[in-house]
Amino acid sequence: MYRQTTNDITIEVRSVFLEDQSSAAENRFVWAYQVTIRNGGEKTVQLLNRYWRITDAQGHVQEVRGAGVVGEQPVIHPGDSYEYTSGTPLTTPSGIMVGAYEMMDEDGDHFEAAVPAFSLDSPHDRAAVN
């Protein structure tokens, strides 16, 4: 598990390789990742936007920006958490993702909560540190 805290918002990520959706022969490798966002602060926050930087094993970078996550812009109260699962495909058997969520607190102040870099590894690649 990967974990990072920014402004009392802790982001935890776990990734898992999806063998049944992947095909080494077709250079298609798919991962699911589960994200938990915990509000350890004293103010209610809302996740407004997401940013992802996805880098494959050959150094090709894809950037993804958009509103919310999985079609939602969750409101997270102090002491509560929000969890979702999503996924990403690559054409290489390993890679790395890192990102940030644009958050807004109950006072209308905006800030970024960093998503820790996490590794995407498959059994179709030699062991590598990403």
Secondary structure, DSSP 8 states (H G I E B T S, - for coil): -EEEEETTEEEEEEEEE-GGG-BGGGTBEEEEEEEEEEE-SSS-EEEEEEEEEEEETT--EEEEEEESBTTB--EE-TT-EEEEEEEEEESSSEEEEEEEEEEEETTS-EEEEEEEEEEEE-TTS-----
